[in-house]
Structure formats: structure tokens, C-alpha cells
Amino acid sequence: MKVADVSRALGETIAALSACGDDALSKACSEGYPDRAAVGEWALRVEALLLHEREQAVLETELPDLAEALPRLLEPLALADGTTAERVVARWLARLPVIRARLAEDLEAAFEGDPAARSHAEVLVGYPSIHAIALYRIAHELHRSGVPLVPRIITERAHGDTGIDIHPGATIGRSFFIDHGTGVVIGETSEIGDRVRLYQGVTLGALSPRLGQSIRGVKRHPTLEDDVTIYPGATILGGDTVIGRGSVIGGNAFVTHSVPPGSRVVPEPPRQVVRPRGELPRGTRDPDWEI
């Protein structure tokens, strides 16, 4: 390819990419959004402060710096009517002791709930759910203050780090424990009571609509009352679905209707077929798998 051809191709491509259209990417650019890396770094600093820091001298330096950085993250965003960056920062600062107290309860729930835990320190630094729940609780407070987008970026950082996907709009009570955690999904309008325990692969989801925007703001995800346990792989769907207090949902259950308090929901076990090696159903060929 000649130099002139490359130059012409570059010019045409730059012109095409810089053109403003009416597609979804152009709409996103016009709406504005903060830098994802900057938001993630800020959230990790807040998490470290809440989970690990006790030195007053460090707090006196770090906390004002974090408070000063938050309005810069909010600059590209349109806040709700009556909401200012200063009000968001003031409310966020006031809620930090509450967030720390909730995280201490979450850590205690994990320690008490897992016989494999040898110490609180092991849970704090070694359990991915503590990281995911910490970022969720930080994001949830910003969400409650009417901050758009930033809370979602924060919880998506936790999602990428741990495989645990918690929407910042979900409401989660005290002493919350996710064991293992990989593949857990908690949707935006989920409501979770106190002392709830989830295992890996649990989905608190919505029944899928054809036109999702038509039900924005409607409760679409389930409610778990206090002291509920959900075992691995269970799926619970729907905004009208309520799992009553003290209920246990067995692994791989698929639940779309409410269950009363104290229930045990156990799916029928699959049919197991046991045969001697080499004995095949009629009409099949043995691929000689080592299973």
C-alpha cells in the first residue's frame, strides 16, 4: 500500500470516527461519564480506609483527600434536582462510620458461618465476598444520594475482581455472608434481610421482559427475609417473589413464586445412570472417554 493510500485511509477513518451520530455510543458520549479507572482507584482507597486503617494521623490526611476527589469524579454527571456535590460529600462522610460498622458485622458473619475460617484476619484479607460487599456498601450510599453511574462503576470493579455481581441499588441488611461467591448475581431491586447467607452461583434476578426500559423503576427482583440461606446454583426470579424468614433454598432450585417462612425448597434430584465401563446403550459408539 502506498503512503498516499495510507494517508487517505487515515483521513477518512478519522472523519468517520469523529462524526457525531444518533447511535448508542454517541448518546453515551453526549451523556457524559467519569473515568472508570479513577473511580475504581478512589473506591479501593475508601475500602482500604474502612477495612484496615485506624491511625488517626493517616485518617486526617487520607479522608480529606478522598472527600476532595469525589466532586471531581462527579463533574461529568448530571445530579438529581436539589443534589449538589457538596451535599453528596457531606452525606458520604457522615455515613462512613455506619458503613464500617456494617462491614464489621459482615466479617463476623463470615467468620462464624465458615468452619474453614481460622481467624478474622484470614476472612478480611482472603475472602472475596468481603471485598465485593465492601465496594457494594460504599457504592450503595452514593446510589442513595442520587449519584448516577459512579456506584455502578464501583460495583463492576468488584464484579471484575471477584465474579460477584451486586447492583448498587440492591438493599442488603446486616450480617450478610456470601460463601465462595463466584457467579453470584444480585439484581437492582433485590431486597435482602439480616443474617442472610448465599453460596456461589446464586442468582437473584428478574423475569426477562421484551422491552426492558418499559419497567424501569419497577421492582423486578426477589425479596429474601431475615435468616434465609440459598445454596449453590439456585435461581430466584421476580419482583413478587418473597422467600420467607428462615427458609432454605436448595442447590440448583429454580424459584419464581413466594415461599412461606420456614420453608425448605429442594429440587428433585436428577436420575443417575450407573453402568459398567464398556456397556453402552444400543446404537451408540464408545468414544473411550476416561470418565
C-alpha positions as CSV (number, residue, x, y, z in Angstrom):
1,M,0.0,0.0,0.0
2,K,1.3,3.4,-1.0
3,V,1.9,6.2,1.5
4,A,-0.8,8.3,-0.1
5,D,-3.3,5.4,0.2
6,V,-2.5,5.1,4.0
7,S,-2.8,8.9,4.4
8,R,-6.2,8.9,2.7
9,A,-7.4,5.9,4.6
10,L,-6.4,7.6,7.9
11,G,-8.2,10.8,7.0
12,E,-11.4,9.0,6.0
13,T,-11.3,6.9,9.1
14,I,-10.7,9.8,11.5
15,A,-13.5,11.7,9.8
16,A,-15.9,8.8,10.2
17,L,-15.0,8.1,13.8
18,S,-15.2,11.8,14.9
19,A,-18.7,12.2,13.3
20,C,-21.5,12.6,15.8
21,G,-24.4,10.3,15.1
22,D,-27.5,9.1,16.8
23,D,-26.3,5.7,17.7
24,A,-26.0,4.3,21.3
25,L,-22.3,5.1,21.6
26,S,-22.9,8.7,20.5
27,K,-25.7,9.0,23.1
28,A,-23.4,7.7,25.8
29,C,-20.7,10.2,24.9
30,S,-23.2,13.1,25.0
31,E,-24.5,12.0,28.4
32,G,-21.0,12.1,29.9
33,Y,-19.3,9.7,32.3
34,P,-16.3,9.7,34.6
35,D,-13.0,7.8,34.1
36,R,-13.6,4.2,35.1
37,A,-10.0,3.8,36.4
38,A,-10.2,6.9,38.5
39,V,-13.5,5.8,40.1
40,G,-12.1,2.3,40.8
41,E,-8.9,3.7,42.4
42,W,-11.0,6.1,44.6
43,A,-13.2,3.2,45.7
44,L,-10.3,1.0,46.6
45,R,-8.8,3.8,48.7
46,V,-12.1,4.2,50.5
47,E,-12.3,0.4,51.0
48,A,-8.8,0.3,52.4
49,L,-9.5,3.1,54.8
50,L,-12.7,1.4,56.1
51,L,-11.3,-2.1,56.4
52,H,-7.7,-1.5,57.5
53,E,-7.0,2.0,58.7
54,R,-7.0,3.0,62.4
55,E,-4.2,5.5,62.7
56,Q,-5.7,9.0,63.3
57,A,-2.8,10.7,61.5
58,V,-3.4,8.7,58.4
59,L,-7.1,9.3,58.5
60,E,-6.5,13.0,58.9
61,T,-4.6,13.0,55.7
62,E,-6.4,10.4,53.6
63,L,-10.0,11.3,54.3
64,P,-9.9,14.9,53.3
65,D,-8.1,13.9,50.1
66,L,-10.8,11.4,49.3
67,A,-13.5,13.9,50.1
68,E,-11.8,16.4,47.7
69,A,-11.5,13.8,44.9
70,L,-15.2,12.8,45.0
71,P,-16.6,16.1,43.4
72,R,-14.1,15.7,40.6
73,L,-15.5,12.3,39.8
74,L,-19.0,13.8,39.8
75,E,-18.2,16.7,37.4
76,P,-19.2,15.0,34.2
77,L,-22.5,13.8,35.6
78,A,-25.9,15.4,35.9
79,L,-27.0,15.0,39.6
80,A,-30.7,14.8,40.6
81,D,-32.5,18.1,41.2
82,G,-31.6,19.6,44.5
83,T,-28.5,17.4,44.8
84,T,-25.1,19.1,44.9
85,A,-21.6,17.6,45.0
86,E,-21.1,19.2,48.4
87,R,-24.2,17.6,49.8
88,V,-23.2,14.2,48.4
89,V,-19.7,14.5,50.0
90,A,-21.1,15.6,53.4
91,R,-23.6,12.7,53.5
92,W,-20.9,10.3,52.4
93,L,-18.6,11.4,55.2
94,A,-21.4,11.1,57.8
95,R,-22.2,7.6,56.7
96,L,-18.6,6.2,56.7
97,P,-18.8,5.1,60.4
98,V,-22.1,3.3,59.7
99,I,-20.6,1.6,56.6
100,R,-17.6,0.4,58.7
101,A,-19.9,-1.0,61.4
102,R,-21.9,-2.9,58.8
103,L,-18.7,-4.3,57.3
104,A,-17.6,-5.4,60.7
105,E,-20.9,-7.3,61.1
106,D,-20.4,-8.9,57.6
107,L,-17.0,-10.0,58.5
108,E,-18.2,-11.5,61.8
109,A,-21.0,-13.4,59.9
110,A,-18.4,-14.8,57.5
111,F,-16.1,-15.9,60.4
112,E,-19.0,-17.5,62.3
113,G,-20.5,-19.1,59.3
114,D,-17.5,-20.8,57.8
115,P,-15.7,-23.5,59.8
116,A,-12.8,-23.2,57.4
117,A,-12.0,-19.7,58.7
118,R,-9.1,-19.8,61.1
119,S,-9.2,-16.1,62.1
120,H,-10.9,-12.8,61.4
121,A,-7.8,-11.6,59.6
122,E,-8.0,-14.5,57.2
123,V,-11.6,-13.6,56.4
124,L,-10.7,-9.9,56.0
125,V,-7.8,-10.4,53.5
126,G,-8.7,-13.7,52.0
127,Y,-12.4,-13.9,51.3
128,P,-13.5,-12.3,48.0
129,S,-17.0,-11.7,49.4
130,I,-15.7,-9.2,51.9
131,H,-14.1,-7.2,49.0
132,A,-17.4,-7.4,47.0
133,I,-19.6,-6.4,49.9
134,A,-17.4,-3.6,50.9
135,L,-17.5,-2.0,47.5
136,Y,-21.2,-2.6,47.3
137,R,-21.8,-0.8,50.6
138,I,-19.7,2.1,49.5
139,A,-21.5,2.3,46.2
140,H,-24.9,1.9,47.8
141,E,-24.5,5.0,49.9
142,L,-23.7,7.0,46.8
143,H,-26.6,5.5,45.0
144,R,-28.9,6.5,47.8
145,S,-27.6,10.1,47.5
146,G,-28.8,10.1,43.9
147,V,-25.4,9.8,42.3
148,P,-25.6,8.2,38.8
149,L,-23.1,5.8,37.2
150,V,-20.3,6.1,39.8
151,P,-21.9,3.5,42.1
152,R,-22.3,1.1,39.1
153,I,-18.7,1.5,38.1
154,I,-17.6,0.7,41.7
155,T,-19.6,-2.5,41.9
156,E,-18.5,-3.5,38.5
157,R,-14.9,-3.2,39.8
158,A,-15.9,-5.7,42.5
159,H,-17.6,-7.9,39.8
160,G,-14.4,-8.0,37.8
161,D,-12.2,-8.7,40.8
162,T,-14.4,-11.4,42.4
163,G,-17.1,-12.7,40.0
164,I,-19.7,-11.4,42.4
165,D,-22.2,-9.0,40.7
166,I,-24.2,-6.9,43.2
167,H,-26.1,-3.9,41.8
168,P,-25.6,-0.8,44.0
169,G,-29.4,-0.3,44.0
170,A,-30.0,-3.6,45.9
171,T,-31.0,-3.3,49.6
172,I,-28.9,-5.6,51.8
173,G,-29.3,-6.0,55.5
174,R,-26.9,-6.7,58.3
175,S,-24.5,-9.6,58.8
176,F,-24.6,-10.6,55.2
177,F,-22.3,-13.5,54.1
178,I,-21.6,-14.9,50.6
179,D,-19.6,-18.1,50.8
180,H,-17.1,-18.6,47.9
181,G,-19.1,-16.2,45.8
182,T,-18.2,-16.8,42.2
183,G,-21.1,-16.3,39.9
184,V,-23.4,-14.7,42.5
185,V,-25.8,-12.1,40.9
186,I,-27.9,-9.7,42.9
187,G,-30.2,-7.5,40.8
188,E,-31.0,-3.8,41.3
189,T,-34.3,-4.1,43.1
190,S,-33.4,-7.1,45.3
191,E,-34.2,-6.8,49.0
192,I,-32.2,-8.9,51.4
193,G,-32.9,-9.0,55.1
194,D,-30.5,-9.6,58.1
195,R,-28.3,-12.7,58.6
196,V,-28.8,-14.0,55.0
197,R,-26.3,-16.4,53.6
198,L,-25.7,-17.1,49.9
199,Y,-23.4,-19.6,48.2
200,Q,-21.7,-19.5,44.8
201,G,-23.7,-19.3,41.7
202,V,-26.9,-17.9,43.3
203,T,-29.0,-15.6,41.1
204,L,-31.5,-13.1,42.4
205,G,-32.8,-12.0,39.1
206,A,-35.7,-10.6,37.1
207,L,-38.1,-12.3,34.7
208,S,-36.9,-11.1,31.3
209,P,-39.2,-8.5,29.6
210,R,-39.2,-7.9,25.9
211,L,-38.9,-4.1,26.4
212,G,-36.8,-3.6,29.5
213,Q,-37.0,0.2,29.6
214,S,-40.8,0.0,29.9
215,I,-40.4,-1.3,33.5
216,R,-37.5,0.8,34.7
217,G,-38.1,1.6,38.4
218,V,-40.5,-1.3,38.9
219,K,-39.5,-3.9,41.5
220,R,-38.3,-6.8,39.4
221,H,-36.1,-8.8,41.7
222,P,-36.9,-11.0,44.7
223,T,-37.1,-10.3,48.4
224,L,-35.2,-12.5,50.9
225,E,-36.4,-12.1,54.5
226,D,-34.2,-12.5,57.6
227,D,-32.2,-15.7,58.2
228,V,-32.6,-17.1,54.7
229,T,-29.9,-19.5,53.2
230,I,-29.6,-20.0,49.5
231,Y,-27.4,-23.0,48.4
232,P,-25.2,-23.1,45.3
233,G,-26.7,-22.6,41.8
234,A,-30.2,-21.6,43.0
235,T,-32.1,-19.1,40.8
236,I,-34.8,-16.9,42.3
237,L,-36.6,-14.6,39.9
238,G,-39.3,-12.0,40.0
239,G,-40.2,-8.9,41.9
240,D,-43.3,-10.5,43.5
241,T,-41.2,-13.5,44.8
242,V,-40.7,-13.4,48.6
243,I,-38.6,-16.0,50.4
244,G,-40.0,-16.2,53.9
245,R,-37.9,-15.8,57.0
246,G,-35.7,-18.7,58.0
247,S,-36.3,-20.5,54.7
248,V,-33.6,-22.7,53.0
249,I,-33.4,-22.9,49.2
250,G,-31.6,-26.0,48.0
251,G,-28.9,-26.1,45.4
252,N,-30.0,-25.6,41.7
253,A,-33.5,-24.8,42.7
254,F,-35.5,-22.6,40.3
255,V,-38.0,-20.4,42.2
256,T,-40.4,-17.9,40.6
257,H,-43.1,-17.9,43.3
258,S,-43.1,-17.0,47.0
259,V,-42.5,-19.5,49.7
260,P,-43.7,-19.1,53.3
261,P,-41.4,-18.6,56.3
262,G,-39.5,-21.7,57.5
263,S,-39.8,-23.4,54.1
264,R,-37.3,-25.9,52.7
265,V,-37.2,-25.9,48.9
266,V,-35.4,-28.8,47.4
267,P,-35.4,-29.6,43.7
268,E,-36.0,-33.2,42.7
269,P,-32.6,-34.9,42.2
270,P,-31.6,-35.9,38.7
271,R,-31.8,-39.5,37.6
272,Q,-28.4,-41.1,37.9
273,V,-27.4,-43.8,35.5
274,V,-24.6,-46.2,36.6
275,R,-23.3,-48.8,34.1
276,P,-20.1,-50.9,33.9
277,R,-17.4,-49.5,31.7
278,G,-17.8,-50.6,28.1
279,E,-21.5,-51.3,28.4
280,L,-23.3,-48.8,26.1
281,P,-26.9,-48.2,25.2
282,R,-27.9,-49.8,22.0
283,G,-26.9,-47.9,18.8
284,T,-24.2,-45.8,20.4
285,R,-20.4,-46.0,19.9
286,D,-17.9,-45.8,22.8
287,P,-15.5,-42.8,22.3
288,D,-13.4,-44.4,25.1
289,W,-13.7,-41.3,27.4
290,E,-11.8,-41.6,30.6
291,I,-14.9,-40.9,32.8
